[in-house]
Amino acid sequence: MKLIPLSARRASAPPAAAPGSRLGWLDALRGIAALIVALHHFDVLRMLPFGGMVRRNFDTGLFGVMLFFIVSGYIIPASLERRGDVRGFWIGRLFRIYPALIAGLVLSIMMLPDGDGSVALLRTGDDLASLVANGLMLQDLLGVINGMNVTWTLCYEMVFYFFVTALFTRGLHRHSGPIAVALAGVALAAGTAVGTQLVSAELGSTRLLLLIVTPIVLVGLAGVLSGNRMLTGTGALLLAGIGLVLVTLNSRAPAFETWMIFATMFAGTVVYRAQHGQLARVPALLSCGFVIVVGVLVGWLYNRGEALDRTWSSGWKAWSVAYLAAWVLFGIGFLLRGRRFPKVLTWLGAISFSVYLLHIPLLRTVEPLVGVPPQPSSTLGRIAWTAIFLGVVVAASYVMYRLVEMPMQRLGRRVQKAVDRRWPRTAPAAPQRLPEPEGSGRERAPATTG
């Protein structure tokens, strides 16, 4: 075997990333997305003289959420494949999401009165169904009101985890391009169809649907957490299968929005694969280009009439422009990924999950204390009210990040190590270690939730 001098090996090694750049661009995008979503629910456009025109042509909430979904599509499959360990991936996800979600729900219930619709957990008239559906993080696909009105995005995150895990265990995870194109094609073809057939037509009961779905999901999760190769594959297929059924037949949103969300996430994965040489650039550009064009096109074709009541946007321009803008901003961030980003944005990205969960309950709590609404009439008053809101949200989110998110991430890592020692996994690792994406060095929040 030919020996290579140490100096030559050092010279041929790829240059180290600049300090702070490893997480910078992804955290900055997540920070911007969280801030935009918070300001959207704050209704900052109502304070601007041209806010009405902006609202008609640009949906700020959709922009923030779609940016989250693109980032999620980029980082989540990369995280799983880098680990090569399905059980470790799922333990990390569970400890990353559930503690903050539970804390956010508890705080919201404590802060807000029963009549406030932004928090509906244990306030729907069927507490058991509410707890089970929200506990599975599939409530928006089960005909159950979201425990917090912002947690609908977590349902799509969860089903995306189902799909990614199944593809990985079957060795199909490198086919992100065709998958993204196919899903965008489904969105284009399905249009405004709404899949509420399981409850309204077939089963007739949300509780009956829960009785069927819950054991399937729990068995599937047990499989992917088992560490056993056969059980892991079986569990992943169960999860992906039930996710596909729910998305197709029982989604609350119109089909074009539902399928574009998944097409967008897989297109985000395509970007990662092209960046790291797992996919040629031309097929990657064609795949992402098709998804982006379809995303704009379905808004023009379908986001009209009754569909507006389900997408909560003001028209086709609001959808299409926001969707395109999310991709433009992601592209800018990607092109600048080697540069340093302002620390305030990367810091905001770190706490963005808590910002996402807490901003509406805090808004509802602070409003009566400062006599708002109505909105302040003077420019100075509007600036002051906006500053108060953002200051309270950021401060509370930082506290929850330090007291809940960080300790639970550390606990999750300890649990994973303990589980691996007690029950060594037989599911094989990935055949080769994939390059680490910028920002994959520590557990990340689900991108749609900050």
C-alpha positions as CSV (number, residue, x, y, z in Angstrom):
1,M,0.0,0.0,0.0
2,K,1.4,3.4,-1.0
3,L,2.0,5.7,1.9
4,I,1.0,9.3,1.6
5,P,3.0,11.8,3.6
6,L,1.1,13.6,6.3
7,S,1.8,17.0,4.8
8,A,0.4,15.9,1.5
9,R,-2.8,14.5,3.2
10,R,-3.2,17.8,5.0
11,A,-2.7,19.7,1.8
12,S,-5.3,17.6,-0.1
13,A,-7.9,17.8,2.7
14,P,-10.9,20.1,2.1
15,P,-10.6,23.4,3.8
16,A,-12.3,23.7,7.1
17,A,-15.4,25.8,7.2
18,A,-15.0,29.2,8.7
19,P,-16.0,29.4,12.3
20,G,-19.7,30.1,12.6
21,S,-20.4,29.3,9.0
22,R,-21.3,25.6,9.7
23,L,-24.7,26.5,11.0
24,G,-25.0,30.1,9.8
25,W,-27.0,30.0,6.6
26,L,-29.6,27.4,7.7
27,D,-30.1,29.0,11.1
28,A,-30.4,32.4,9.5
29,L,-33.1,31.2,7.2
30,R,-35.0,29.6,10.1
31,G,-34.6,32.8,12.1
32,I,-36.1,34.8,9.3
33,A,-38.9,32.4,8.7
34,A,-39.8,32.4,12.4
35,L,-39.8,36.2,12.5
36,I,-41.9,36.4,9.4
37,V,-44.5,33.9,10.8
38,A,-44.7,35.8,14.1
39,L,-45.2,39.1,12.4
40,H,-47.8,37.6,10.1
41,H,-49.9,36.5,13.1
42,F,-49.1,39.9,14.7
43,D,-50.8,41.3,11.6
44,V,-48.0,43.8,11.1
45,L,-49.3,44.6,7.6
46,R,-52.3,46.2,9.2
47,M,-50.0,48.8,10.6
48,L,-48.4,49.7,7.3
49,P,-50.0,52.2,4.8
50,F,-49.5,49.7,1.9
51,G,-50.3,46.6,4.0
52,G,-53.5,45.9,2.2
53,M,-51.8,45.8,-1.2
54,V,-49.1,43.5,0.2
55,R,-51.6,41.1,1.7
56,R,-53.5,40.8,-1.6
57,N,-50.3,39.9,-3.5
58,F,-48.0,38.2,-0.9
59,D,-49.0,35.9,1.9
60,T,-46.4,36.3,4.6
61,G,-47.5,33.3,6.6
62,L,-47.2,31.0,3.6
63,F,-43.8,32.5,2.7
64,G,-42.5,31.7,6.2
65,V,-43.9,28.2,6.3
66,M,-42.7,27.2,2.9
67,L,-39.3,28.5,3.7
68,F,-39.4,26.2,6.8
69,F,-40.4,23.3,4.6
70,I,-37.6,23.8,2.1
71,V,-35.0,23.9,4.9
72,S,-36.6,20.8,6.5
73,G,-36.4,18.9,3.2
74,Y,-32.7,19.9,2.9
75,I,-31.6,18.9,6.4
76,I,-33.8,16.0,7.6
77,P,-32.9,13.3,5.1
78,A,-29.3,14.4,5.4
79,S,-29.4,14.0,9.2
80,L,-30.8,10.5,8.9
81,E,-28.4,9.4,6.2
82,R,-25.4,10.9,8.0
83,R,-26.3,8.9,11.1
84,G,-27.1,5.7,9.2
85,D,-29.2,4.8,12.3
86,V,-33.0,4.9,12.1
87,R,-33.4,4.4,15.8
88,G,-31.0,7.2,16.6
89,F,-32.7,9.5,14.2
90,W,-36.1,8.9,15.7
91,I,-34.9,9.2,19.3
92,G,-33.4,12.6,18.4
93,R,-36.6,13.7,16.7
94,L,-38.8,12.7,19.6
95,F,-36.7,14.5,22.2
96,R,-36.2,17.5,19.9
97,I,-39.9,18.1,19.3
98,Y,-42.1,16.7,22.1
99,P,-40.7,18.4,25.2
100,A,-40.9,21.9,23.6
101,L,-44.3,21.1,22.2
102,I,-45.7,19.9,25.5
103,A,-44.2,22.8,27.4
104,G,-45.7,25.2,24.8
105,L,-49.1,23.6,25.2
106,V,-49.0,23.7,29.0
107,L,-48.0,27.3,29.1
108,S,-50.6,28.3,26.5
109,I,-53.4,26.5,28.4
110,M,-52.3,28.3,31.6
111,M,-52.1,31.7,30.0
112,L,-55.2,31.8,27.8
113,P,-58.9,31.6,28.7
114,D,-61.2,28.9,27.4
115,G,-62.7,31.1,24.8
116,D,-59.4,31.7,23.0
117,G,-59.3,29.6,19.8
118,S,-55.5,29.7,19.4
119,V,-55.2,26.8,21.9
120,A,-57.8,24.0,21.6
121,L,-56.2,21.1,23.3
122,L,-58.7,19.7,26.0
123,R,-61.2,22.3,24.8
124,T,-62.9,20.5,21.9
125,G,-65.5,18.6,23.7
126,D,-63.7,15.3,23.1
127,D,-60.6,15.5,25.3
128,L,-59.5,11.9,24.6
129,A,-59.5,12.4,20.8
130,S,-57.8,15.7,21.1
131,L,-55.0,14.2,23.3
132,V,-54.4,11.2,21.1
133,A,-54.5,12.9,17.8
134,N,-52.2,15.8,18.9
135,G,-50.0,13.3,20.7
136,L,-49.4,11.5,17.5
137,M,-48.8,14.8,15.8
138,L,-51.3,13.8,13.1
139,Q,-54.3,15.8,14.2
140,D,-54.7,17.8,11.0
141,L,-55.0,14.6,9.1
142,L,-57.4,13.0,11.5
143,G,-60.2,15.5,11.6
144,V,-59.2,16.8,15.0
145,I,-58.6,20.5,15.8
146,N,-55.0,21.4,16.3
147,G,-53.9,21.7,19.9
148,M,-52.3,25.0,19.0
149,N,-53.3,26.6,15.7
150,V,-49.7,26.7,14.5
151,T,-49.0,23.0,15.0
152,W,-50.7,21.9,11.7
153,T,-47.3,22.1,10.1
154,L,-46.0,19.4,12.5
155,C,-48.4,16.9,10.9
156,Y,-46.6,17.4,7.5
157,E,-43.2,17.2,9.2
158,M,-44.2,13.9,10.9
159,V,-45.5,12.3,7.7
160,F,-42.3,13.5,5.9
161,Y,-40.3,11.7,8.6
162,F,-42.4,8.6,7.8
163,F,-41.7,8.8,4.1
164,V,-38.0,9.5,4.5
165,T,-37.5,6.7,6.9
166,A,-39.3,4.2,4.6
167,L,-37.2,5.3,1.6
168,F,-34.0,5.0,3.6
169,T,-34.8,1.5,4.9
170,R,-35.6,0.3,1.3
171,G,-32.5,1.9,-0.2
172,L,-34.6,4.3,-2.3
173,H,-33.6,7.5,-0.5
174,R,-31.3,8.7,-3.4
175,H,-34.3,9.1,-5.7
176,S,-35.4,12.5,-4.3
177,G,-35.6,14.1,-7.8
178,P,-38.1,11.8,-9.3
179,I,-40.1,11.8,-6.1
180,A,-40.3,15.6,-5.9
181,V,-41.4,15.8,-9.6
182,A,-44.0,13.1,-9.1
183,L,-45.5,14.8,-6.0
184,A,-45.6,18.1,-7.8
185,G,-47.4,16.3,-10.7
186,V,-49.9,15.0,-8.3
187,A,-50.5,18.5,-6.9
188,L,-51.0,19.8,-10.4
189,A,-53.5,17.0,-11.3
190,A,-55.4,16.8,-8.0
191,G,-56.2,20.5,-7.8
192,T,-58.8,21.5,-5.2
193,A,-59.9,18.0,-4.2
194,V,-60.2,17.6,-0.4
195,G,-59.5,14.3,1.2
196,T,-62.1,14.0,4.0
197,Q,-63.4,10.6,2.9
198,L,-62.3,8.5,5.8
199,V,-64.4,10.3,8.4
200,S,-67.2,11.8,6.4
201,A,-67.9,9.0,4.0
202,E,-66.2,5.7,5.1
203,L,-65.8,5.5,8.8
204,G,-68.2,8.2,9.9
205,S,-66.4,8.8,13.2
206,T,-63.2,10.4,14.2
207,R,-62.8,8.1,17.2
208,L,-63.1,5.1,15.0
209,L,-60.4,6.5,12.7
210,L,-58.2,7.0,15.8
211,L,-58.8,3.5,16.9
212,I,-57.5,2.2,13.6
213,V,-54.6,4.7,13.1
214,T,-53.2,4.8,16.6
215,P,-52.1,1.2,17.0
216,I,-50.6,1.2,13.5
217,V,-48.6,4.3,14.3
218,L,-47.5,3.0,17.7
219,V,-46.5,-0.4,16.2
220,G,-44.6,1.4,13.4
221,L,-42.8,3.6,15.9
222,A,-41.9,0.5,18.0
223,G,-40.4,-1.0,14.9
224,V,-38.2,1.9,13.9
225,L,-37.1,2.2,17.5
226,S,-36.3,-1.5,17.9
227,G,-32.9,-1.5,16.3
228,N,-33.7,-4.7,14.6
229,R,-33.2,-4.7,10.8
230,M,-36.4,-6.5,9.9
231,L,-38.6,-4.7,12.5
232,T,-37.2,-1.4,11.5
233,G,-38.1,-1.9,7.8
234,T,-41.5,-3.2,8.7
235,G,-42.2,-0.3,11.1
236,A,-41.1,2.2,8.5
237,L,-43.4,0.8,5.9
238,L,-46.3,0.9,8.3
239,L,-45.7,4.5,9.1
240,A,-45.2,5.5,5.5
241,G,-48.3,3.6,4.5
242,I,-50.6,5.1,7.1
243,G,-49.2,8.5,6.3
244,L,-49.9,8.2,2.6
245,V,-53.5,7.0,3.3
246,L,-54.2,9.9,5.6
247,V,-52.6,12.5,3.3
248,T,-54.6,11.2,0.4
249,L,-58.0,10.6,1.9
250,N,-58.3,12.7,5.0
251,S,-56.3,15.9,4.6
252,R,-58.0,19.1,5.6
253,A,-56.2,21.3,3.1
254,P,-56.9,21.2,-0.7
255,A,-54.8,18.6,-2.5
256,F,-52.6,21.1,-4.4
257,E,-51.4,22.6,-1.1
258,T,-50.9,19.2,0.6
259,W,-48.9,17.6,-2.2
260,M,-46.9,20.8,-2.9
261,I,-45.7,20.8,0.7
262,F,-44.2,17.3,0.2
263,A,-42.9,18.1,-3.3
264,T,-41.2,21.2,-1.8
265,M,-39.6,19.2,1.0
266,F,-38.2,16.6,-1.4
267,A,-37.0,19.3,-3.7
268,G,-35.1,20.7,-0.7
269,T,-33.5,17.3,-0.4
270,V,-32.5,17.5,-4.1
271,V,-30.6,20.6,-3.4
272,Y,-28.6,18.8,-0.7
273,R,-27.9,15.8,-3.0
274,A,-26.7,18.0,-5.9
275,Q,-24.5,20.0,-3.5
276,H,-22.7,16.9,-2.3
277,G,-22.4,15.1,-5.6
278,Q,-25.1,12.5,-5.1
279,L,-27.1,13.9,-8.0
280,A,-25.9,15.5,-11.2
281,R,-26.6,19.3,-11.4
282,V,-28.7,19.2,-14.5
283,P,-31.3,16.7,-13.3
284,A,-31.3,18.5,-9.9
285,L,-32.0,21.9,-11.6
286,L,-34.7,20.3,-13.8
287,S,-36.4,18.7,-10.8
288,C,-36.3,21.8,-8.6
289,G,-37.3,24.0,-11.5
290,F,-40.3,21.8,-12.2
291,V,-41.4,21.9,-8.6
292,I,-41.1,25.7,-8.4
293,V,-43.0,26.2,-11.6
294,V,-45.8,23.9,-10.5
295,G,-45.9,25.6,-7.1
296,V,-46.5,28.9,-8.8
297,L,-48.9,27.4,-11.3
298,V,-51.2,25.6,-8.9
299,G,-51.7,28.9,-7.1
300,W,-52.9,30.5,-10.3
301,L,-55.0,27.5,-11.2
302,Y,-56.6,26.5,-8.0
303,N,-56.2,29.1,-5.2
304,R,-59.5,30.7,-5.8
305,G,-63.1,30.6,-4.5
306,E,-63.7,28.1,-1.8
307,A,-60.1,27.0,-1.7
308,L,-59.2,30.3,-0.1
309,D,-61.1,29.2,3.0
310,R,-58.7,26.2,3.3
311,T,-55.4,27.9,2.4
312,W,-56.2,31.0,4.4
313,S,-54.7,33.2,1.7
314,S,-56.3,36.1,-0.1
315,G,-55.9,35.0,-3.7
316,W,-53.7,33.2,-6.2
317,K,-51.1,36.0,-6.3
318,A,-50.7,35.8,-2.5
319,W,-50.0,32.1,-2.8
320,S,-47.8,32.1,-6.0
321,V,-45.7,35.1,-5.1
322,A,-45.0,33.9,-1.6
323,Y,-44.1,30.4,-2.8
324,L,-41.7,31.7,-5.3
325,A,-40.2,34.2,-2.8
326,A,-39.5,31.4,-0.3
327,W,-37.4,29.6,-2.9
328,V,-35.6,32.8,-3.9
329,L,-34.6,33.5,-0.3
330,F,-33.5,29.9,0.2
331,G,-31.5,30.2,-3.0
332,I,-29.8,33.4,-1.8
333,G,-29.0,31.7,1.5
334,F,-27.6,28.7,-0.2
335,L,-25.4,30.8,-2.5
336,L,-24.1,32.7,0.6
337,R,-23.7,29.5,2.7
338,G,-19.9,29.9,3.1
339,R,-20.2,33.4,4.6
340,R,-20.8,34.6,8.1
341,F,-24.4,35.6,8.8
342,P,-25.4,38.2,11.5
343,K,-25.3,36.6,14.9
344,V,-28.8,37.9,15.7
345,L,-30.2,35.8,12.8
346,T,-28.4,32.6,13.7
347,W,-29.3,33.1,17.3
348,L,-32.9,33.6,16.3
349,G,-32.7,30.4,14.3
350,A,-31.6,28.5,17.3
351,I,-34.6,29.6,19.3
352,S,-37.0,29.6,16.3
353,F,-39.0,26.4,17.4
354,S,-39.9,28.1,20.7
355,V,-40.7,31.4,18.8
356,Y,-43.0,29.4,16.5
357,L,-44.8,27.7,19.4
358,L,-45.1,30.7,21.7
359,H,-45.7,33.7,19.6
360,I,-49.5,33.5,19.3
361,P,-50.2,32.7,23.0
362,L,-47.9,35.5,24.0
363,L,-49.6,37.9,21.6
364,R,-53.0,37.0,23.1
365,T,-51.6,37.5,26.6
366,V,-49.9,40.8,26.0
367,E,-52.6,42.5,24.0
368,P,-55.1,43.1,26.9
369,L,-52.2,44.3,29.1
370,V,-51.3,47.1,26.8
371,G,-54.9,47.9,25.6
372,V,-54.5,46.5,22.1
373,P,-56.5,46.0,20.0
374,P,-57.3,48.4,18.5
375,Q,-53.9,49.0,17.0
376,P,-52.1,52.2,18.0
377,S,-52.9,55.1,15.6
378,S,-49.6,56.9,15.7
379,T,-46.4,55.6,14.0
380,L,-44.5,55.8,17.2
381,G,-47.2,53.8,19.0
382,R,-47.1,51.1,16.3
383,I,-43.3,50.8,16.5
384,A,-43.5,50.6,20.3
385,W,-46.2,47.9,20.2
386,T,-44.3,45.9,17.6
387,A,-41.1,46.1,19.7
388,I,-42.9,45.1,22.9
389,F,-44.4,42.0,21.1
390,L,-41.1,40.9,19.6
391,G,-39.2,41.6,22.8
392,V,-41.6,39.4,24.9
393,V,-41.6,36.6,22.3
394,V,-37.9,36.5,21.9
395,A,-37.2,36.6,25.7
396,A,-39.7,33.9,26.5
397,S,-38.5,31.7,23.6
398,Y,-34.9,32.0,24.8
399,V,-35.9,31.0,28.3
400,M,-37.8,27.9,26.9
401,Y,-34.9,27.1,24.6
402,R,-32.4,27.1,27.6
403,L,-34.7,25.4,30.1
404,V,-36.5,22.9,27.9
405,E,-35.0,22.5,24.5
406,M,-31.3,22.2,25.3
407,P,-31.7,19.9,28.3
408,M,-34.0,17.6,26.5
409,Q,-31.6,17.4,23.5
410,R,-28.9,16.4,25.9
411,L,-31.2,13.9,27.6
412,G,-32.1,12.5,24.2
413,R,-28.4,11.8,23.4
414,R,-27.9,10.1,26.7
415,V,-31.0,8.0,26.2
416,Q,-29.8,7.0,22.7
417,K,-26.4,5.9,24.1
418,A,-28.1,3.9,26.9
419,V,-30.5,2.2,24.5
420,D,-27.7,1.3,22.1
421,R,-25.7,-0.3,25.0
422,R,-28.8,-2.2,26.3
423,W,-30.2,-3.2,23.0
424,P,-27.5,-3.2,20.3
425,R,-29.0,-2.6,16.9
426,T,-28.8,-5.1,14.1
427,A,-30.0,-2.8,11.4
428,P,-26.9,-2.0,9.4
429,A,-25.4,1.5,9.2
430,A,-25.4,3.4,6.0
431,P,-23.0,1.9,3.4
432,Q,-20.9,5.0,3.4
433,R,-20.7,8.1,5.6
434,L,-22.3,11.0,3.8
435,P,-20.8,14.5,3.9
436,E,-22.1,16.6,6.7
437,P,-24.4,19.4,5.5
438,E,-23.8,22.8,6.9
439,G,-25.8,22.9,10.1
440,S,-26.0,19.1,10.8
441,G,-23.5,19.1,13.6
442,R,-26.2,19.2,16.3
443,E,-29.8,18.2,16.6
444,R,-32.0,20.6,14.8
445,A,-35.6,21.6,15.3
446,P,-38.1,20.6,12.7
447,A,-37.6,23.3,10.1
448,T,-41.3,24.3,9.8
449,T,-41.4,24.9,13.5
450,G,-38.3,27.0,13.8
